[in-house]
Amino acid sequence: MENGAVLANEGEFTDDLYSEAVILIDSKSGKVLYEKNSQQQMYPASITKIITGILAIEEGHLSDTVTVSQKAREVIGTRVYLLEGEEVELKKLVQGLLISSGNDAGLAIAEHISGSETAFADNMTRFVKETVGVEDTNFTNPHGLFDERHYTTAYDMAKISMYAMKNETFREIVSTKELPWVGEGWETTIYNHNRMLWNYEGATGIKNGYVQKSGYTLVTSVEKGETELLAVTLNAPSSNHAYRDMNRLFDYGFEHFETKMISKDEVFEDLFGNEYTLAEDMYITTKKDEIVFLDVSIYGYLKVIGTQNQLVGIRGLQRIEDQYTQNSPRFLASVGRIN
């Protein structure tokens, strides 16, 4: 995720936000569009379950049968009312965790995957640091109940959430509005606690949270056309304030920015006839309706230049065929533009 120049810090977004820490990013390019205190360590509450869920999906077997322990049965806070000794499929526990925010489902997952809550928390911290690549996060439990050593930042949560949303199973679960739940101790329909799924067009997930010492926390993604934005708000004074902030961020983001894709199938050629391609599709964030120019260097880089001659993005290229000699002059050749 790009954490360089923040596009929004040009006087366009002047709305006051209630949340103590905030970040808005383009999910595809990783560009930061707005931030406030995004590197400040905060308490996440139940958005912790994003990591628990993606770990269960990636490191567990969703068809596994999990036996609920007494400890999981007795965990405090929001629950899906599992009973001690109840046997539940792992995927169902992940659904109860992410849709209905079940703390008991989170602890049952942790004990199944790693043998204990402590071992799973260590695994969570290792995973987000080594696999996702964040630095300012530490977990002590799978559900987000308060602990002074259980913390993250808005920036880290955005990066973690971007990673999780690339997994189609995770993505499907966090976008589910309601689901029939039939258990030994509870038969009902569970409803997703993230109201953005109902209240904001294009919302695709992902999780809300609250404990007294963390305030109200919220992570949401919204997709419109080719653009998908993701926002994190931490320590809002009320649920309504958190949702108000989230709405303002997305309204601003979609009004001012859009995502453009440069295909890996496109062939780029410099003035000497050398041909290149990208290893994978490249996503860039631009101001709405901005035209950008593509420059290819015989050193093997594609530069995306904005209308004010600013560097929008840069990516290494793969040479299709070596056609130039060592004595060829080396300079940038403009090859086109995208609208």
Disulfide bonds with the S-S distance in Angstrom:
none
